[in-house]
Amino acid sequence: MTEKIQKAFVVYCSPAGSTRHVSHIIARKLQEMKIEVIECDLSKKFSETSIITKINRGNSNACLFVGSPVYVSHAIPPIMNFIARLPKNSQMPVVPFVTWGGVTSGIALYEMGKALVEKKMNLVGGARILSRHSMMWQMENPLGKNHPDETDDQMIQKMITGVVNKLSTRSNGSIDLSTLAYYPSNIVAEMEKMTLKKAKSLMPKRKVDEDACTECKECSTACPTDAISFTPYPEFEKNCIFCFNCVRVCPEDAIKADFSKVEKQIRDRANRFKETPPSQIFI
Ligand SMILES: Cc1cc2nc3c(=O)[nH]c(=O)nc-3n(C[C@H](O)[C@H](O)[C@H](O)COP(=O)(O)O)c2cc1C
């Protein structure tokens, strides 16, 4: 039996916008192919529960696309938490995708694929797309500058065509999870050890200038994990993922962080991995 896709869920979290860009390209291509698309940005309040309900209700002839940025070689917690809440045994075709900032895409795609396969979903594709490094937005020459570009967009569209076509013509179309494990086991072991939680102490510290802060709460609006409370000035809760959107959006420049020290570490790490190709699709 073939599974012509009639509906697609495109679920993502994208603090700095690159994963959102890729999600929009996916959604537009699917719509062009006359497939109904339900897009969901997990950083919006109550979005997770509502999309899980929709996926539970409408999962026949549907496909799920799920996208995360790579943080410290991993997929980010809002995405892994979302995957953990997905229904089991749906056999729904699924395509994980990540955007990475030119350092390493690490084990993010594999981790997502593994968690989805453990849910008994049907892994039918994947993508890793080079993007501007979201911690380097103030720098003239950030890693991943000008990405995703036109070539990346075309690659994503090619993946969508490939996935949709193979699901219409073949009974299964699944790819092997091992194709997403492109690092040797010693590097994987090293990446598994360094979690985002452990890396938090190495992140640039934020300082709130209480004289400059006007308590406008724009930092909270831009926070993808609702991790800012006010007393009355911003304080950062445990569920902060260090996307630094608060620093980026503050209209008064009242939340400061010094990225000069991490820049060398980021570039040194990129030189260590020299990961190629920049973007890649798996179908
Ligand atoms: C805390 C943090 C950690 C990151 N870790 C990595 C990494 O390990 N490898 C990498 O290539 N890029 C890394 N990046 C860059 C992002 O993966 C990249 O810019 C991504 O496209 C951001 O997605 P977004 O624009 O959807 O938020 C990191 C960015 C942040 C803020």
The ligand as a MOL file (V3000), in Angstrom:
LIG
                    3D

  0  0  0     0  0            999 V3000
M  V30 BEGIN CTAB
M  V30 COUNTS 31 33 0 0 0
M  V30 BEGIN ATOM
M  V30 1 C 23.9480 28.2520 22.5190 0
M  V30 2 C 24.2700 27.9750 21.0870 0
M  V30 3 C 24.9920 26.8510 20.7580 0
M  V30 4 C 25.2750 26.5640 19.4100 0
M  V30 5 N 25.9770 25.4330 19.1200 0
M  V30 6 C 26.2910 25.1530 17.8330 0
M  V30 7 C 27.0320 23.9720 17.4970 0
M  V30 8 O 27.3470 23.1230 18.3300 0
M  V30 9 N 27.3660 23.7880 16.1920 0
M  V30 10 C 27.0240 24.6860 15.2110 0
M  V30 11 O 27.4090 24.4720 14.0680 0
M  V30 12 N 26.2820 25.7830 15.4970 0
M  V30 13 C 25.8960 26.0270 16.7810 0
M  V30 14 N 25.1310 27.1260 17.0720 0
M  V30 15 C 24.6000 27.9400 15.9460 0
M  V30 16 C 23.2110 27.4810 15.5320 0
M  V30 17 O 23.1150 26.0900 15.4080 0
M  V30 18 C 22.7890 28.0440 14.1870 0
M  V30 19 O 23.0650 29.3900 14.0670 0
M  V30 20 C 21.3140 27.7630 13.9100 0
M  V30 21 O 21.0550 27.9500 12.5480 0
M  V30 22 C 20.3920 28.6810 14.7020 0
M  V30 23 O 19.0700 28.3820 14.3740 0
M  V30 24 P 17.8960 29.4640 14.4950 0
M  V30 25 O 18.3120 30.6450 13.6320 0
M  V30 26 O 16.7090 28.7630 13.9650 0
M  V30 27 O 17.7910 29.8160 15.9300 0
M  V30 28 C 24.8250 27.4380 18.3900 0
M  V30 29 C 24.0990 28.5930 18.7410 0
M  V30 30 C 23.8190 28.8600 20.0620 0
M  V30 31 C 23.0270 30.0940 20.4080 0
M  V30 END ATOM
M  V30 BEGIN BOND
M  V30 1 1 1 2
M  V30 2 1 2 3
M  V30 3 2 2 30
M  V30 4 2 3 4
M  V30 5 1 4 5
M  V30 6 1 4 28
M  V30 7 2 5 6
M  V30 8 1 6 7
M  V30 9 1 6 13
M  V30 10 2 7 8
M  V30 11 1 7 9
M  V30 12 1 9 10
M  V30 13 2 10 11
M  V30 14 1 10 12
M  V30 15 2 12 13
M  V30 16 1 13 14
M  V30 17 1 14 15
M  V30 18 1 14 28
M  V30 19 1 15 16
M  V30 20 1 16 17
M  V30 21 1 16 18
M  V30 22 1 18 19
M  V30 23 1 18 20
M  V30 24 1 20 21
M  V30 25 1 20 22
M  V30 26 1 22 23
M  V30 27 1 23 24
M  V30 28 2 24 25
M  V30 29 1 24 26
M  V30 30 1 24 27
M  V30 31 2 28 29
M  V30 32 1 29 30
M  V30 33 1 30 31
M  V30 END BOND
M  V30 END CTAB
M  END
